[in-house]
Amino acid sequence: MVPSILRSRIDHASLPLITKLSSLPRLVPFLLLLALLVGGMLIGGPVGFLLMSLAAVFVAWVLYLSWPRLNGSERIMRLAVLLLAVAMAVVQLFPRS
């Protein structure tokens, strides 16, 4: 599959959820993401891993959709947030004893 076709299909499939998210107050998606991250840190174990993974998937999805519109520094910062979320999820699954 050609990347532009894949991107257009993902953009089209994401449109209903993006429309729903954009109708919410701007603070709500941030607070949901924060709740997933904090909940994952506090709960720990497999449930914490699941919460952190959901947060990482959400960040990856938003990053993928916004990638063409971002400049270099914005891409780096968002990739850093994604890597941090993934690292936190792995730590929740394999805690240091």
C-alpha contacts under 8 A as a table, 3 or more apart, distances in Angstrom:
res1	aa1	res2	aa2	distance
1	M	5	I	6.79
1	M	6	L	6.59
2	V	5	I	5.33
2	V	6	L	6.33
3	P	6	L	4.97
3	P	7	R	6.02
4	S	7	R	5.04
4	S	8	S	6.10
5	I	8	S	5.15
5	I	9	R	6.16
6	L	9	R	5.13
6	L	10	I	6.19
7	R	10	I	5.13
7	R	11	D	5.97
8	S	11	D	4.98
8	S	12	H	5.96
9	R	12	H	5.05
9	R	13	A	6.04
10	I	13	A	5.05
10	I	14	S	5.97
11	D	14	S	5.11
11	D	15	L	6.15
11	D	65	L	6.84
12	H	15	L	5.29
13	A	16	P	7.09
14	S	17	L	5.59
14	S	18	I	6.05
15	L	18	I	5.06
15	L	19	T	5.91
16	P	19	T	5.10
16	P	20	K	6.22
17	L	20	K	4.97
17	L	21	L	6.07
18	I	21	L	4.99
18	I	22	S	5.98
19	T	22	S	5.15
19	T	23	S	6.33
20	K	23	S	5.28
20	K	24	L	6.83
21	L	24	L	5.39
21	L	29	P	7.09
22	S	25	P	7.51
22	S	26	R	7.43
24	L	28	V	6.53
24	L	29	P	7.84
25	P	28	V	5.67
26	R	29	P	6.64
26	R	30	F	7.44
27	L	30	F	5.35
27	L	31	L	6.11
28	V	31	L	5.07
28	V	32	L	6.15
29	P	32	L	5.07
29	P	33	L	6.20
30	F	33	L	5.15
30	F	34	L	6.07
31	L	34	L	4.90
31	L	35	A	5.97
32	L	35	A	5.03
32	L	36	L	6.29
33	L	36	L	5.16
33	L	37	L	6.30
33	L	55	A	5.89
33	L	58	F	7.99
34	L	37	L	5.11
34	L	38	V	5.99
35	A	38	V	5.21
35	A	39	G	5.67
36	L	39	G	5.14
36	L	40	G	5.92
36	L	51	L	5.30
36	L	52	M	6.26
36	L	54	L	7.36
36	L	55	A	5.95
37	L	40	G	5.11
37	L	41	M	6.24
37	L	51	L	6.73
37	L	52	M	5.56
37	L	55	A	6.46
37	L	85	A	7.84
38	V	41	M	5.07
38	V	42	L	6.13
39	G	42	L	5.18
39	G	43	I	5.87
39	G	48	G	6.80
39	G	51	L	6.88
40	G	43	I	5.38
40	G	44	G	5.76
40	G	47	V	7.02
40	G	48	G	3.73
40	G	49	F	6.33
40	G	50	L	7.42
40	G	51	L	5.00
40	G	52	M	5.30
40	G	89	A	7.80
40	G	92	Q	7.50
41	M	44	G	5.63
41	M	48	G	6.21
41	M	52	M	7.82
41	M	88	M	7.90
41	M	92	Q	7.20
42	L	48	G	7.36
43	I	47	V	6.75
43	I	48	G	5.18
44	G	47	V	6.32
44	G	48	G	4.09
44	G	49	F	6.70
44	G	92	Q	5.26
44	G	93	L	7.50
45	G	48	G	5.25
45	G	49	F	6.18
45	G	92	Q	5.45
45	G	93	L	5.45
45	G	94	F	7.76
45	G	95	P	7.70
46	P	49	F	4.89
46	P	50	L	6.16
46	P	92	Q	7.11
46	P	93	L	5.71
47	V	50	L	5.00
47	V	51	L	6.29
48	G	51	L	5.13
48	G	52	M	6.08
48	G	89	A	7.29
48	G	92	Q	5.89
48	G	93	L	7.49
49	F	52	M	5.12
49	F	53	S	5.89
49	F	89	A	4.81
49	F	90	V	6.84
49	F	91	V	7.97
49	F	92	Q	5.14
49	F	93	L	5.35
50	L	53	S	5.00
50	L	54	L	6.15
50	L	89	A	7.54
51	L	54	L	5.16
51	L	55	A	6.37
51	L	89	A	7.93
52	M	55	A	5.05
52	M	56	A	6.19
52	M	85	A	6.47
52	M	86	V	7.33
52	M	88	M	6.81
52	M	89	A	4.86
53	S	56	A	4.93
53	S	57	V	6.07
53	S	85	A	7.46
53	S	86	V	6.79
53	S	89	A	5.78
54	L	57	V	5.11
54	L	58	F	6.17
55	A	58	F	5.14
55	A	59	V	6.23
55	A	85	A	6.93
56	A	59	V	5.08
56	A	60	A	6.05
56	A	82	L	5.92
56	A	85	A	5.21
56	A	86	V	5.86
57	V	60	A	5.01
57	V	61	W	6.04
58	F	61	W	5.11
58	F	62	V	6.25
59	V	62	V	5.24
59	V	63	L	5.98
59	V	81	V	7.76
59	V	82	L	6.02
60	A	63	L	4.97
60	A	64	Y	6.03
60	A	82	L	6.37
61	W	64	Y	5.14
61	W	65	L	6.28
62	V	65	L	5.16
62	V	66	S	6.09
63	L	66	S	5.21
63	L	67	W	5.66
63	L	75	R	8.00
63	L	78	R	6.76
63	L	79	L	7.74
64	Y	67	W	5.26
65	L	68	P	7.58
66	S	69	R	5.55
66	S	70	L	6.43
67	W	70	L	5.36
67	W	75	R	6.93
70	L	74	E	5.74
70	L	75	R	6.00
71	N	74	E	5.44
71	N	75	R	6.24
72	G	75	R	5.18
72	G	76	I	6.33
73	S	76	I	5.10
73	S	77	M	6.21
74	E	77	M	5.18
74	E	78	R	6.17
75	R	78	R	5.27
75	R	79	L	6.02
76	I	79	L	5.10
76	I	80	A	6.11
77	M	80	A	5.04
77	M	81	V	6.41
78	R	81	V	5.04
78	R	82	L	6.24
79	L	82	L	4.98
79	L	83	L	6.10
80	A	83	L	5.10
80	A	84	L	6.07
81	V	84	L	5.07
81	V	85	A	6.20
82	L	85	A	5.14
82	L	86	V	6.24
83	L	86	V	5.08
83	L	87	A	6.03
84	L	87	A	5.04
84	L	88	M	6.07
85	A	88	M	5.11
85	A	89	A	6.21
86	V	89	A	5.07
86	V	90	V	6.30
87	A	90	V	5.16
87	A	91	V	6.23
88	M	91	V	5.08
88	M	92	Q	6.24
89	A	92	Q	5.10
89	A	93	L	6.39
90	V	93	L	5.09
90	V	94	F	6.08
91	V	94	F	5.07
91	V	95	P	5.18
91	V	96	R	7.56
92	Q	95	P	5.54
